[in-house]
């Protein structure tokens, strides 16, 4: 199948509320890496009270507790639909606050518990220490294996059951600063604390997500053609092992 004949639909969830530390760069990267290959991109922004339709890939960014509260109650209205989308193979990427809402709940210090979507078997509680700095993660499913990014969070996330970490922390704190795990993944759902933004510095991960989304749409594995990633690769490599 020729790439110019392919199409992908991307839903950006609540970008006016959850969009910290360059999170929009993840959407730009996904769109551009498709367009450079001739793949048609249908981009849908989903805001408060907007209707949901089927998409191949869903992205949600990070935000402050106030914005998380507003989004959490809204997301719960669509929990059944989004769970069905997950089980049908749709791809999800959540960053920081969005990642936390992929789990069962987020418990702030002095506010009511925010109920999550339970797309991942995980939960988050507020910590007393803020984790800030560069992060290097080693995965077992990407090539190259490393992910790099920047964390800025006080939430402590713990994985359970069939939810696996994106990888093991080599530099930084990751999910909770205790068990060396970073992010979470289950089926085609991925969550991480890596901002900065994540995908421009990790083009191999962006392509991995695009391939999964195309597989969901067309029912077959599609290998993307190579792009000239010299600058992106140099940026990625320059940040491996770099502490804050």
N, C-alpha and C positions, 0 to 999 in steps of 0.2 A: 504494500500500500504506500503510495507516494505521500510524503509529508504535506505537500501543498493541498492534498485532498482531505486532510484531517482537520478536526475542529475540537475545541475544548471549551467548557463553560466553567468559569471561576466565580464564586460568590464571596464577596468581602463583607463579613458580618460586623455591623455597627462601627464603621470607620470613623464616624464623628465623635464617638465616645471612647473607643479603645484604639489608640494609635500613638504609642509612646516610642521615643528613642529610634526613630527612623523605621518603624514597622511598615510604613507604606512602601519602603524599598523592596520588601518581599513580593508585593503584588507587581511592582514594576519589573522585577527580575523575571517572574513567571511569565508575564505578558511578553516581554522582549525576547526571551529565549524561545518562546513559541513563534513569535512573528518573524524572527530572523530565519526560521526554518520554513516559513510559509504556512505555518499552522494557524488557522483562524481562531481567534479568541473572542468568546462571548463573556463580557465582564458585567457582573451584576452586584450593585451595592445594596445591601439589606440594612434598613434602618428600623427604628422603633415603629411598631404597628404595620410594617411591610409584610406582604405575603411571601411565603417560601415556595420555591419550585425546585425541581430536581436539578442538581449541578454535579459536575465531575469532581470539583475540588472546592473545599470551603476553607477560608482563612479568617482567623480572628486574632487581633493583636492584644496589647497590654494596656492597662489603665490604672487609675487610682481607685481606692476602695469605693468612693462615691459612684464612679462610673460603673464599677463592677456590680454594685447593688442594682442599678437600673437595668443593666444588661442581663443579670442573672434571672430576675423575675420574668423578663421578656423571653429569654431562651427556653425557660421551662414550658412556655406555651407550645413550643415546637419540639419538645423532647422526643415524642413518639416518632415524628417524622424524621428527625435527625438520626435517631437510633436505627430506623429502617434504612436510611441512606448509608450509614456505616456498614450495616450488614449486607447491603447490596454492592459494597466495594468502593463507595465514594471515598475520596481522600480528604483528610482534615489536617490542618496545621494550626496549632494554637501557640501563641507566644505569651509567656508570663501570666498576666491575669486571665487571658483566654485559655491558657493551659490549665490553670487552676479550676476553671469552670468546666473543663472536660471531665474532671473527676467527680467524686460523689458530693464533696462539699469543700468550702473554704471557711474556716473559723477565725474571724478577726479577734483581736484582744477584747474589745469592749463593745462589740456590736453583735447582733444576731447572726447565726450561721447562715451562709449563703449556700443554698442547695444547687449542686451542679447537674450536668447532663448524664453523668455516669457512662460516658463513652469510653473512659479509661477506668480501670479498677484502681483508684488512687484517691487520696484525700490530702488536704492542706490545712495547716494550722499556723497562726501568726507566731513568728519567732521574736526573740528579744534583740537579735543582732541582724544588722543589714549586711548582705553580701554584695559587694561591689567590686568589679574588676573583670579582667580578661579571663576567658575560659578556653581550655583545650580539651576536647572529648575524643576518645577513641571508640569507634563503633565496630560492629562485626558484620555489617550488612552493606556498607558503602565502599566505593573505590574511587579515590583514596579513602582510607579509613577515618581520617580526622575530620572533626567539625570545630570551627573556631567562632567565637562571639564574645559578647559582653553581657554580664549579668548585673542586675540591680534590683534586688528583692529581699524581703524579710520573711516571706512565706516559706514554710518548711513542708515539702511535698514528699509523701511516702507512697510507694508502689505496692500493690498486692496482686495476688492471683496470677492471671495470665498476662498481665501488663508487664512488659519488659522495659528496661531503660533504653534510651537512644544509645547510650554508651557509658563508658567509665571515665570519670574525671581524671585528667592528668595535671591540669592547672586550674585552680578555682575551687568553687564549693559545690556547684550543681544543685541537686534537688533539696538537700537539707544539711550539707556540710558534715554528714556523719558516715554515710554508707558508700560514698564515692560514686553514686549513680547520678546520671544527668538525663533529664527529660524522661518521657515515657512513650511507649508505642504499643498498639494493639490493633490487629488487622491493618487498615490503612489510616489509622488515627495516630498523629504524632504531636507531642507537646514538648515544649522546652522553655527554659528561662533565657535563652540566648537572644539578645537584642542586637541592634547595632548597625545595620540590620543583618539578619542571619544569612539570607540566600545570596546576596551579591558576593559575599566572601566564601560561600560554599556552593559554587555552581553545580558540582556533582550531585549535591542533595536536591537542588532545584530540579535538575533533569530527572532524578529518581522519582520525585513527586509527579512530574509531568507524565512520565512513562506509566506510572500507576493509574493516573487519571485517564489516560488514553486507553489503557487496558480495560478500565471500568466501562468506558463508553463503547468500545468496539469488540470487547470480548476476546481479545487476543493480545499477546505480548508484542509491543512495538518498541524497537530499539532506535533511539534518536540518533540522528547524524551528529558528527562532531562539529563544534564551533571553535573559533579562535579564542581560547580562554587564557592567552598568555598573561594579560594584566590581572585577571581574576585569580589565576593560579599563583602568581607572584605575591599578590595581596594575601591570599590564604596562607602560603608558606611562610610569609614574614611574621605571621601571628601565631604560628604553632609554638607552644611552649612559652609564650610571652606572658609574663606576670604583669599585674597592674602597677 
